[in-house]
Amino acid sequence: MLSSRTRKWGFVVTLGTTESIASFLTLSKILNNLTFFPNIGTLLALIHEVVAPFLGRVHCKKFSFRMAKKIKAVLKVQAIGGAATPAPPLGPVLGQQGVPIQQFVLEFNAATQDRRGEVVPAVITVYEDRTFSFILKTAPASELIKKELGIKTGSGKPNQEKLGKLTREQLQRIAEKKLPDLNTRDVEKAMKIIAGTARQMGVDVQF
């Protein structure tokens, strides 16, 4: 089964057996280009006249619509993997947006059992119907550096008090782990970003 969510309307189209991937992509392009309709009736009429014949050629088994939920807020939070609690600062932040705090804590802890003890950032999307979804991010670069060197905190005087040194291999290991959340897909550039964070913490870098 293949499915596609259009960016503009949030519709979901599910296709059964298709003649080719190209057919599916063509259908997605048609739906993504539907930019203006006075009402849903006009939209459905257009689909019946224009899109439905196309669907017939690709043997559509199911054709359904679901309006995308309206987003109320997007929150960025951090908690300890497998050990989040409703206590501050997490609880009040979630409560202000109407997020069911205990439900989030249970789901977060279940999703981060393999990251226990690690600081785990999460991006929470809160919807107007009081439901939510979230995605997990990699730990902050500073946390990865501290874990790699076995230190508890950064230096208060990074230019004078040095806490350790990262080898190139350690730097690359951290950069590769952090890569999904950086604005680059180049490991060398990612290593430079991590090196900058390390120096700010009073950590020398072999780079």
C-alpha positions as CSV (number, residue, x, y, z in Angstrom):
1,M,0.0,0.0,0.0
2,L,1.2,3.5,-0.8
3,S,-0.1,6.7,0.8
4,S,0.6,10.4,0.3
5,R,-0.3,13.4,2.4
6,T,-0.6,16.7,0.4
7,R,1.2,19.7,1.9
8,K,-1.6,22.3,1.2
9,W,-4.7,20.4,2.2
10,G,-3.5,17.6,4.5
11,F,-5.5,15.0,2.5
12,V,-4.5,11.4,2.7
13,V,-4.7,9.3,-0.5
14,T,-4.2,5.6,-0.2
15,L,-3.6,3.5,-3.4
16,G,-3.8,-0.2,-3.7
17,T,-2.1,-1.9,-6.6
18,T,-0.6,0.7,-9.0
19,E,0.8,0.3,-12.5
20,S,4.0,2.0,-11.5
21,I,5.6,4.3,-9.0
22,A,5.5,7.0,-11.7
23,S,1.7,6.9,-11.7
24,F,1.7,7.4,-8.0
25,L,4.0,10.3,-8.1
26,T,1.9,11.9,-10.9
27,L,-1.2,11.6,-8.7
28,S,0.6,13.2,-5.8
29,K,1.7,16.1,-8.0
30,I,-1.9,16.7,-9.1
31,L,-3.2,16.8,-5.5
32,N,-0.4,19.1,-4.4
33,N,-1.2,21.6,-7.1
34,L,-4.8,22.0,-5.9
35,T,-4.4,25.5,-4.6
36,F,-7.9,27.2,-4.4
37,F,-11.4,26.0,-4.0
38,P,-14.5,28.0,-2.8
39,N,-15.7,25.0,-0.8
40,I,-15.3,21.3,-0.3
41,G,-18.1,20.6,-2.7
42,T,-16.2,22.2,-5.5
43,L,-13.1,20.3,-4.6
44,L,-14.9,16.9,-4.6
45,A,-16.6,17.7,-7.9
46,L,-13.2,18.4,-9.5
47,I,-11.8,15.2,-8.1
48,H,-14.8,13.3,-9.5
49,E,-14.3,14.8,-13.0
50,V,-10.6,15.1,-13.2
51,V,-8.8,12.8,-10.7
52,A,-11.2,9.9,-10.5
53,P,-10.6,8.7,-14.1
54,F,-6.9,8.8,-13.4
55,L,-7.4,6.7,-10.3
56,G,-9.4,4.1,-12.3
57,R,-6.3,3.6,-14.6
58,V,-4.1,2.8,-11.6
59,H,-6.6,0.4,-10.0
60,C,-7.4,2.5,-6.9
61,K,-8.8,0.3,-4.1
62,K,-9.4,3.1,-1.6
63,F,-9.7,6.9,-2.0
64,S,-10.3,8.8,1.3
65,F,-9.8,12.3,2.8
66,R,-8.9,13.3,6.3
67,M,-8.5,17.0,7.1
68,A,-5.1,17.7,8.9
69,K,-5.4,18.6,12.5
70,K,-4.9,22.3,13.4
71,I,-1.7,22.9,15.3
72,K,-1.9,25.0,18.4
73,A,1.8,25.1,19.4
74,V,5.2,23.5,18.9
75,L,7.2,22.9,22.0
76,K,10.9,22.1,22.5
77,V,11.7,20.3,25.7
78,Q,14.4,18.2,27.3
79,A,14.1,15.4,29.8
80,I,16.2,12.4,31.0
81,G,15.6,9.4,28.9
82,G,13.4,6.8,30.6
83,A,13.0,9.0,33.7
84,A,10.9,12.0,32.8
85,T,8.5,13.3,35.5
86,P,5.7,15.8,35.6
87,A,7.8,18.0,37.9
88,P,9.2,21.4,36.8
89,P,10.4,22.4,34.4
90,L,8.7,19.9,32.1
91,G,5.2,19.8,33.8
92,P,4.4,23.5,33.8
93,V,5.6,23.9,30.1
94,L,3.3,21.2,29.0
95,G,0.4,22.3,31.3
96,Q,0.4,25.8,29.8
97,Q,-0.5,24.3,26.4
98,G,-3.0,21.9,27.7
99,V,-0.9,18.8,27.0
100,P,-1.9,15.8,29.2
101,I,1.2,15.7,31.2
102,Q,1.1,12.2,32.6
103,Q,0.3,10.8,29.2
104,F,3.3,12.5,27.6
105,V,5.6,11.4,30.4
106,L,4.5,7.7,30.0
107,E,4.9,7.8,26.2
108,F,8.3,9.7,26.4
109,N,9.7,7.3,29.0
110,A,8.6,4.3,26.9
111,A,10.2,5.7,23.8
112,T,13.5,6.4,25.5
113,Q,14.1,3.3,27.5
114,D,17.2,2.6,25.5
115,R,18.5,6.1,26.3
116,R,18.2,6.0,30.1
117,G,20.3,8.6,31.8
118,E,20.8,10.6,28.6
119,V,19.4,14.1,28.1
120,V,16.9,13.6,25.3
121,P,15.4,16.6,23.5
122,A,11.9,16.3,22.1
123,V,9.8,18.5,19.8
124,I,6.1,18.3,20.7
125,T,3.4,19.3,18.3
126,V,0.2,20.3,20.2
127,Y,-3.1,20.2,18.4
128,E,-6.2,22.2,19.1
129,D,-8.1,19.1,20.2
130,R,-5.6,18.7,23.0
131,T,-3.9,15.7,21.4
132,F,-0.2,15.8,20.7
133,S,2.6,14.0,18.9
134,F,6.4,14.2,19.4
135,I,9.7,13.4,17.8
136,L,13.0,12.7,19.6
137,K,16.2,14.4,18.8
138,T,19.8,13.5,19.6
139,A,21.3,14.7,22.9
140,P,22.8,18.3,22.9
141,A,26.4,18.4,21.6
142,S,27.6,19.6,25.1
143,E,26.1,16.5,26.7
144,L,27.7,14.2,24.1
145,I,31.1,15.8,24.8
146,K,30.7,15.5,28.5
147,K,29.8,11.9,28.2
148,E,32.7,11.2,25.8
149,L,35.2,12.7,28.3
150,G,33.6,11.6,31.5
151,I,33.1,15.1,32.9
152,K,30.1,16.5,34.6
153,T,30.2,20.2,33.5
154,G,31.9,22.6,31.2
155,S,34.6,25.1,32.3
156,G,33.6,28.4,33.8
157,K,36.7,29.9,32.2
158,P,37.1,28.0,28.9
159,N,40.1,30.1,27.7
160,Q,42.0,29.5,30.9
161,E,40.8,26.3,32.5
162,K,40.9,23.3,30.2
163,L,39.0,20.1,31.1
164,G,40.3,17.7,28.6
165,K,40.9,17.0,24.9
166,L,38.9,15.4,22.2
167,T,40.8,13.3,19.7
168,R,39.8,13.4,16.0
169,E,38.2,10.0,16.4
170,Q,36.1,11.1,19.4
171,L,35.1,14.3,17.5
172,Q,34.0,12.3,14.5
173,R,32.0,9.9,16.6
174,I,30.1,12.7,18.3
175,A,29.6,14.5,14.9
176,E,28.2,11.4,13.3
177,K,25.8,10.9,16.2
178,K,24.6,14.5,16.1
179,L,24.5,14.7,12.3
180,P,20.7,14.1,11.9
181,D,20.0,17.3,13.9
182,L,22.6,19.6,12.2
183,N,22.1,21.9,9.3
184,T,24.6,19.9,7.2
185,R,25.0,16.4,6.0
186,D,28.8,16.7,5.7
187,V,30.7,14.9,8.5
188,E,33.7,17.3,8.3
189,K,31.4,20.3,8.7
190,A,29.6,18.7,11.5
191,M,33.0,18.0,13.2
192,K,33.8,21.7,13.0
193,I,30.5,22.6,14.7
194,I,31.1,20.1,17.5
195,A,34.7,21.4,17.8
196,G,33.4,24.9,18.3
197,T,31.0,23.7,21.1
198,A,33.9,21.9,22.8
199,R,36.2,24.9,22.8
200,Q,33.4,27.0,24.4
201,M,33.3,24.3,27.2
202,G,37.0,24.5,27.8
203,V,37.8,21.3,25.9
204,D,40.7,21.3,23.5
205,V,40.2,19.5,20.1
206,Q,42.6,17.6,17.9
207,F,41.3,18.7,14.5
